[in-house]
């Protein structure tokens, strides 16, 4: 089995980032790729439960937006569930 993690939107990109500016989507995808590189350590990134796991929140663009994600160790997958852009 590979130790390489992947990332994806849930339920899909249209639902999660549809209608957002291109640079916001690009930043979400860049950060999602970095989370996937972290693998199981992604569960400790951002805000959430003190010991990782569960839904996490990661700021972007200096607090002008954030996204929520899950780091699913069993599936070796980072799932981006919601993006909020405050502009």
Steps between C-alpha positions, in 0.01 A plus 500: 500500500624849416559762767407773255192701593263675260241773541155567355191716540191357666242480358664658190685810380183672375343476844809598701676765287254576222476874435809595703777711343764300314781609735302378802442159340869480405602575859262240643639240259861597578438467874307175452800359315726598789263335747510180292881507515477519881289183503378403845661813648241709313261408783697742722495798261270798546232537765295216640522252785821543700637159402401502133238292328152609402412808300787751478501867392792655313535875440622636168592839356582642841157425646297629204362150458519147631417145404389197695643154447528149634818293502376144456789276599328174406448625143825702488291791381457869581141606431418868445138547610441876507673821392401839639635810325460826689679701232 
